[in-house]
């Protein structure tokens, strides 16, 4: 039987986008390097909440089977038409999706279809070192530049649950001291909170705002639009088994929240918050240690601290990996 040829289509309306969800999930699960930020459970709520432009999603099929996806939208800035990925700026890893069974031809057809769209500049950002989009070919129709400019520290988890062998001994001692201080303050417990995503988010928004308010800022989660996005996205990610949500109580009060993901061999620490009145007990550090140990138990070998070179990430033993950007500029004749 002859192989069925690949065909591409452009999805530019909300109804067709929603109809794509099940096949999108299937393609994502077949894409080994894809992060949770590329799932429809994350991307579709993002589009419903923000919708900053006009959909221009490239879908590649082999027969009825979805084998490639470039989730993009177009926006006009002055005289310039820009083609951008869904999910910015609140997603840490972005990419295109291509079924490994037809990687070379799928990548080629994706780029051919993208070039057929009307745009002046195409920006593919938040690309991890292993992103498929690095392989998209350039052509005479567009020049491009590539940059690696955002550090995303990663901790490699070749260790036991006590984190010996991965986390520096100084940090492990600090973690033990924080646990002792918390227990002196009151009864201390950590709970998995995925079963009640709304309640978890109530605590996360409150605690994230409180921890940033001491610095004279509100924090990214205080925006009602961002909150609405997370209230739509988190239940989808819980249903898919990707979310890892923890709360810590000290003396009966919820004083810290951790929001992350786990997929395959990779864990991701997305965002958190803590009550500054309990800063001496370091609830954020206690939760991070708990999340790391839980990731080891679930078989994770990499713990991604995501964007930003904050000092605390390196204190856990993380080392730099880099997100990059590819910018294609349409040739003007």
HUSUL-V391078 format. One record per pair of residues at least 12 apart in sequence whose ideal C-beta (glycine too) atoms are under 8 Angstrom apart, sorted by the first residue. I is the first residue (numbers start at 1). J is the second residue. If there is no record, write none. Layout:
i->I j->J
i->I j->J
This chain:
i->3 j->62
i->4 j->62
i->4 j->63
i->5 j->62
i->6 j->60
i->6 j->61
i->6 j->62
i->6 j->67
i->6 j->68
i->6 j->102
i->6 j->105
i->6 j->106
i->6 j->109
i->7 j->60
i->7 j->61
i->7 j->62
i->8 j->58
i->8 j->59
i->8 j->60
i->8 j->61
i->8 j->68
i->8 j->109
i->8 j->110
i->8 j->112
i->8 j->113
i->9 j->58
i->9 j->59
i->9 j->61
i->10 j->56
i->10 j->57
i->10 j->58
i->10 j->59
i->10 j->113
i->10 j->117
i->11 j->55
i->11 j->57
i->11 j->58
i->11 j->59
i->12 j->54
i->12 j->55
i->12 j->56
i->12 j->57
i->13 j->55
i->14 j->47
i->14 j->48
i->14 j->55
i->17 j->44
i->17 j->47
i->17 j->55
i->17 j->57
i->18 j->44
i->20 j->40
i->20 j->57
i->20 j->59
i->20 j->66
i->21 j->40
i->21 j->44
i->23 j->65
i->23 j->66
i->24 j->39
i->24 j->40
i->24 j->43
i->24 j->66
i->24 j->69
i->24 j->97
i->25 j->39
i->25 j->40
i->25 j->41
i->25 j->240
i->26 j->66
i->27 j->66
i->27 j->67
i->27 j->68
i->27 j->69
i->27 j->97
i->27 j->99
i->28 j->40
i->28 j->97
i->30 j->99
i->30 j->100
i->30 j->101
i->31 j->97
i->31 j->98
i->31 j->99
i->31 j->100
i->31 j->132
i->32 j->100
i->32 j->264
i->33 j->95
i->33 j->128
i->33 j->130
i->33 j->131
i->33 j->132
i->34 j->95
i->34 j->97
i->35 j->92
i->35 j->93
i->35 j->95
i->35 j->128
i->35 j->261
i->35 j->263
i->35 j->266
i->35 j->268
i->36 j->237
i->36 j->242
i->36 j->261
i->36 j->263
i->36 j->268
i->37 j->87
i->37 j->91
i->37 j->92
i->37 j->93
i->37 j->94
i->38 j->71
i->38 j->87
i->38 j->93
i->38 j->94
i->38 j->95
i->38 j->97
i->39 j->236
i->39 j->237
i->39 j->240
i->39 j->242
i->40 j->236
i->41 j->233
i->41 j->236
i->41 j->237
i->41 j->239
i->41 j->240
i->41 j->242
i->42 j->87
i->42 j->91
i->42 j->233
i->42 j->236
i->42 j->237
i->43 j->71
i->43 j->86
i->43 j->87
i->44 j->236
i->45 j->229
i->45 j->232
i->45 j->233
i->45 j->236
i->46 j->86
i->46 j->87
i->46 j->90
i->46 j->91
i->46 j->229
i->46 j->233
i->47 j->73
i->47 j->86
i->48 j->232
i->49 j->225
i->49 j->228
i->49 j->229
i->49 j->232
i->50 j->225
i->50 j->229
i->52 j->73
i->52 j->75
i->53 j->73
i->53 j->74
i->53 j->75
i->53 j->76
i->53 j->84
i->54 j->73
i->54 j->74
i->54 j->75
i->55 j->72
i->55 j->73
i->56 j->72
i->56 j->73
i->56 j->74
i->56 j->83
i->56 j->117
i->57 j->69
i->57 j->70
i->57 j->71
i->57 j->72
i->57 j->73
i->57 j->86
i->58 j->70
i->58 j->72
i->58 j->110
i->58 j->113
i->58 j->114
i->58 j->117
i->60 j->98
i->60 j->106
i->60 j->109
i->60 j->110
i->60 j->113
i->62 j->102
i->65 j->99
i->67 j->98
i->67 j->99
i->67 j->101
i->67 j->102
i->67 j->106
i->68 j->96
i->68 j->97
i->68 j->98
i->68 j->99
i->68 j->102
i->68 j->106
i->68 j->107
i->68 j->109
i->68 j->110
i->69 j->96
i->69 j->97
i->69 j->98
i->70 j->96
i->70 j->97
i->70 j->110
i->70 j->113
i->70 j->114
i->71 j->85
i->71 j->86
i->71 j->87
i->71 j->96
i->72 j->84
i->72 j->85
i->72 j->86
i->72 j->114
i->72 j->122
i->73 j->86
i->74 j->117
i->74 j->118
i->74 j->119
i->80 j->120
i->80 j->121
i->81 j->118
i->81 j->119
i->81 j->120
i->81 j->121
i->82 j->119
i->82 j->120
i->82 j->121
i->82 j->122
i->82 j->123
i->83 j->114
i->83 j->117
i->83 j->119
i->83 j->121
i->83 j->122
i->83 j->123
i->84 j->122
i->84 j->123
i->85 j->123
i->85 j->124
i->85 j->125
i->85 j->126
i->87 j->126
i->88 j->125
i->88 j->126
i->90 j->220
i->90 j->226
i->90 j->229
i->91 j->126
i->92 j->126
i->92 j->152
i->92 j->268
i->92 j->270
i->92 j->304
i->92 j->306
i->92 j->307
i->92 j->323
i->93 j->126
i->93 j->127
i->93 j->128
i->93 j->131
i->93 j->152
i->93 j->306
i->93 j->323
i->94 j->124
i->94 j->125
i->94 j->126
i->94 j->127
i->94 j->131
i->94 j->133
i->95 j->127
i->95 j->128
i->95 j->131
i->95 j->132
i->95 j->133
i->96 j->110
i->96 j->124
i->96 j->132
i->96 j->133
i->96 j->136
i->97 j->132
i->98 j->110
i->98 j->132
i->103 j->132
i->107 j->132
i->107 j->135
i->107 j->136
i->107 j->137
i->108 j->137
i->110 j->136
i->111 j->136
i->111 j->137
i->111 j->139
i->114 j->136
i->115 j->139
i->115 j->141
i->115 j->142
i->119 j->330
i->120 j->329
i->120 j->330
i->121 j->327
i->121 j->328
i->121 j->329
i->121 j->330
i->122 j->142
i->122 j->327
i->122 j->328
i->122 j->330
i->123 j->325
i->123 j->326
i->123 j->327
i->123 j->328
i->124 j->136
i->124 j->325
i->124 j->326
i->124 j->327
i->124 j->328
i->125 j->323
i->125 j->325
i->125 j->326
i->126 j->150
i->126 j->307
i->126 j->323
i->126 j->325
i->127 j->323
i->127 j->324
i->127 j->325
i->127 j->326
i->128 j->152
i->128 j->321
i->128 j->323
i->129 j->321
i->129 j->322
i->129 j->324
i->131 j->324
i->133 j->326
i->134 j->146
i->134 j->324
i->134 j->326
i->136 j->326
i->138 j->328
i->140 j->331
i->141 j->330
i->141 j->331
i->142 j->328
i->142 j->329
i->142 j->330
i->142 j->331
i->143 j->328
i->143 j->329
i->143 j->331
i->144 j->326
i->144 j->327
i->144 j->328
i->144 j->329
i->145 j->326
i->145 j->327
i->145 j->329
i->146 j->324
i->146 j->325
i->146 j->326
i->146 j->327
i->147 j->324
i->147 j->325
i->147 j->327
i->148 j->322
i->148 j->323
i->148 j->324
i->148 j->325
i->149 j->322
i->149 j->323
i->149 j->324
i->149 j->325
i->150 j->307
i->150 j->308
i->150 j->322
i->150 j->323
i->150 j->324
i->151 j->307
i->151 j->308
i->151 j->309
i->151 j->320
i->151 j->321
i->151 j->322
i->151 j->323
i->152 j->304
i->152 j->305
i->152 j->306
i->152 j->307
i->152 j->308
i->152 j->320
i->152 j->321
i->152 j->322
i->152 j->323
i->153 j->304
i->153 j->305
i->153 j->309
i->153 j->313
i->153 j->314
i->153 j->318
i->153 j->319
i->153 j->320
i->153 j->321
i->154 j->302
i->154 j->303
i->154 j->304
i->154 j->305
i->154 j->318
i->154 j->319
i->154 j->321
i->155 j->167
i->155 j->292
i->155 j->302
i->155 j->303
i->155 j->305
i->155 j->316
i->155 j->317
i->155 j->318
i->155 j->319
i->156 j->301
i->156 j->302
i->156 j->303
i->156 j->319
i->157 j->267
i->157 j->292
i->157 j->295
i->157 j->296
i->157 j->300
i->157 j->301
i->157 j->302
i->157 j->303
i->158 j->301
i->159 j->296
i->160 j->296
i->161 j->293
i->161 j->296
i->161 j->297
i->162 j->293
i->163 j->289
i->163 j->292
i->163 j->293
i->163 j->296
i->166 j->292
i->166 j->317
i->167 j->289
i->167 j->292
i->167 j->316
i->167 j->317
i->168 j->315
i->168 j->316
i->168 j->317
i->170 j->315
i->171 j->315
i->171 j->316
i->171 j->317
i->174 j->282
i->174 j->285
i->175 j->285
i->175 j->286
i->175 j->289
i->178 j->281
i->178 j->282
i->178 j->285
i->178 j->286
i->179 j->286
i->181 j->280
i->181 j->281
i->181 j->282
i->182 j->248
i->182 j->250
i->182 j->278
i->182 j->281
i->182 j->282
i->182 j->283
i->182 j->286
i->185 j->250
i->185 j->251
i->185 j->278
i->185 j->281
i->186 j->250
i->186 j->251
i->186 j->252
i->187 j->249
i->187 j->250
i->187 j->251
i->187 j->252
i->188 j->248
i->188 j->249
i->188 j->250
i->188 j->286
i->189 j->248
i->189 j->249
i->190 j->246
i->190 j->247
i->190 j->248
i->190 j->249
i->190 j->286
i->190 j->287
i->190 j->290
i->191 j->246
i->191 j->247
i->191 j->249
i->192 j->244
i->192 j->245
i->192 j->246
i->193 j->245
i->193 j->246
i->193 j->247
i->193 j->257
i->194 j->238
i->194 j->243
i->194 j->244
i->194 j->245
i->195 j->238
i->197 j->231
i->197 j->234
i->197 j->235
i->197 j->238
i->197 j->243
i->197 j->245
i->198 j->231
i->200 j->234
i->200 j->245
i->200 j->247
i->200 j->257
i->200 j->259
i->201 j->227
i->201 j->230
i->201 j->231
i->201 j->234
i->203 j->247
i->203 j->254
i->203 j->257
i->204 j->221
i->204 j->245
i->204 j->257
i->204 j->259
i->204 j->271
i->204 j->272
i->204 j->273
i->205 j->221
i->205 j->222
i->205 j->227
i->205 j->273
i->206 j->273
i->207 j->254
i->207 j->255
i->207 j->256
i->207 j->257
i->207 j->272
i->207 j->273
i->207 j->274
i->207 j->275
i->208 j->220
i->208 j->221
i->208 j->222
i->208 j->257
i->208 j->271
i->208 j->272
i->208 j->273
i->209 j->221
i->209 j->222
i->209 j->273
i->210 j->273
i->210 j->274
i->210 j->275
i->210 j->276
i->211 j->273
i->211 j->274
i->211 j->275
i->211 j->276
i->211 j->284
i->212 j->273
i->213 j->276
i->214 j->276
i->219 j->273
i->220 j->271
i->221 j->271
i->221 j->273
i->237 j->261
i->242 j->261
i->242 j->262
i->242 j->263
i->243 j->259
i->243 j->260
i->243 j->261
i->244 j->258
i->244 j->259
i->244 j->260
i->244 j->261
i->244 j->262
i->244 j->267
i->244 j->291
i->244 j->294
i->244 j->295
i->245 j->257
i->245 j->258
i->245 j->259
i->245 j->260
i->246 j->258
i->246 j->287
i->246 j->290
i->246 j->291
i->246 j->294
i->248 j->283
i->248 j->286
i->248 j->287
i->248 j->290
i->250 j->278
i->250 j->281
i->250 j->283
i->253 j->275
i->253 j->278
i->255 j->274
i->255 j->275
i->255 j->277
i->255 j->278
i->255 j->281
i->255 j->283
i->256 j->272
i->256 j->273
i->256 j->274
i->256 j->275
i->256 j->278
i->256 j->283
i->256 j->284
i->256 j->286
i->256 j->287
i->257 j->272
i->257 j->273
i->257 j->274
i->257 j->287
i->258 j->272
i->258 j->284
i->258 j->287
i->258 j->288
i->258 j->290
i->258 j->291
i->259 j->271
i->259 j->272
i->260 j->291
i->262 j->295
i->262 j->298
i->262 j->300
i->265 j->299
i->265 j->300
i->265 j->301
i->265 j->302
i->266 j->300
i->266 j->301
i->266 j->302
i->266 j->303
i->266 j->304
i->267 j->291
i->267 j->292
i->267 j->295
i->267 j->298
i->267 j->300
i->267 j->302
i->267 j->303
i->267 j->304
i->268 j->303
i->268 j->304
i->268 j->306
i->269 j->288
i->269 j->291
i->269 j->303
i->269 j->304
i->269 j->305
i->269 j->306
i->270 j->306
i->272 j->284
i->272 j->287
i->272 j->288
i->274 j->287
i->285 j->312
i->288 j->316
i->291 j->303
i->292 j->316
i->303 j->318
i->305 j->318
i->307 j->323
